[in-house]
Amino acid sequence: VQLVESGGGLVQPGDSLRLSCVASGFTFSSYTMRWYRQAPGKERELVAGISSVGGIKNYADSVKGRFTISRVNAKNTVYLQMNSLKSEDTADYYCNAPAVAAWGQGTQVTVSS
């Protein structure tokens, strides 16, 4: 089982980024997927989740209206579109497949002017 995130980087406040997570080693289309983040000195927090076929999505209050989670099961990929980024969005972002207890290595997002 493997999850590989990409798409992080250094951006300015108000910019956008799209994170990707490619899964392998399990039946991706059968499982809920989640994005978490962990800022320096803080606990890991759930950012967004999406059901197996994408019909149900949920978001942390702090990102509602700015972030969008999506998936393409044919590509074994889950995305996190992040718009109107703020400095408080700075964190390492992790992809998670809770049913198979899988985590990616993380991708760093830094929002700074």
C-alpha positions in Angstrom: 0.0 0.0 0.0 1.4 3.4 -1.0 0.3 7.0 -1.1 2.4 9.6 -2.8 1.6 13.3 -2.4 2.8 16.1 -4.6 2.0 19.7 -5.5 3.1 21.5 -2.4 5.2 24.6 -2.5 5.8 28.2 -1.5 3.0 30.6 -2.4 1.8 34.0 -1.4 -1.4 34.7 0.5 -4.4 34.6 -1.9 -2.7 32.2 -4.3 -3.9 28.7 -5.2 -2.3 25.2 -5.2 -3.6 21.8 -6.1 -2.3 18.8 -4.2 -2.4 15.3 -5.7 -2.1 11.9 -4.0 -1.6 8.8 -6.1 -2.5 5.5 -4.5 -1.4 2.0 -5.2 -1.6 -1.4 -3.6 -5.3 -1.4 -2.7 -8.6 -1.0 -4.4 -8.7 2.8 -4.4 -12.2 3.2 -5.7 -13.6 1.3 -2.7 -12.4 3.6 0.0 -12.9 6.9 1.6 -9.9 9.2 1.2 -8.9 12.1 3.4 -6.4 15.0 3.5 -4.9 16.0 6.8 -2.4 18.7 7.7 0.1 19.3 10.4 1.5 22.8 11.2 4.7 23.2 13.1 4.1 22.6 16.8 0.5 21.6 16.3 -1.4 18.3 16.1 -2.4 16.8 12.8 -5.9 17.9 11.8 -8.4 16.6 9.3 -8.8 19.0 6.4 -11.2 17.2 4.1 -12.7 13.8 3.2 -14.4 12.2 0.2 -16.4 9.0 -0.1 -15.4 6.2 -2.4 -17.3 7.5 -5.4 -17.1 11.1 -4.5 -20.7 11.7 -3.6 -20.0 12.8 0.0 -17.4 15.4 0.9 -16.7 17.1 4.2 -14.4 19.9 5.2 -12.9 21.4 8.3 -14.6 24.7 9.1 -11.3 26.5 8.6 -11.2 25.6 4.9 -14.8 25.5 3.8 -15.5 27.6 0.8 -11.8 27.7 -0.1 -10.7 24.1 -0.5 -12.2 21.4 -2.7 -11.5 17.7 -2.5 -12.0 15.5 -5.5 -11.0 12.2 -6.9 -10.5 10.4 -10.2 -10.8 6.7 -9.4 -9.6 5.7 -12.9 -6.3 7.4 -12.0 -6.2 6.2 -8.4 -5.8 9.9 -7.5 -7.3 12.2 -4.9 -6.9 16.0 -5.2 -7.1 18.9 -2.9 -7.6 22.2 -4.6 -6.7 25.0 -2.3 -7.8 28.6 -3.2 -7.4 31.9 -1.3 -4.6 30.5 0.7 -3.8 32.1 4.0 -0.6 32.0 6.2 -2.4 29.8 8.6 -2.7 27.1 5.9 1.0 26.6 6.1 1.6 23.0 7.0 2.6 19.6 5.8 -0.3 18.0 4.0 -0.9 14.3 4.2 -3.1 11.9 2.2 -4.8 9.2 4.2 -6.8 6.0 3.4 -8.3 5.3 6.8 -9.7 1.8 6.0 -6.2 0.5 5.1 -4.4 2.6 7.6 -2.2 4.1 4.9 -0.4 7.5 5.0 1.6 9.4 2.5 5.0 11.0 3.2 3.5 14.5 3.1 3.9 17.5 0.9 4.8 20.9 2.4 2.7 24.0 1.8 4.1 27.4 2.8 2.0 30.5 2.5 4.1 33.6 3.0 4.5 37.1 1.6 
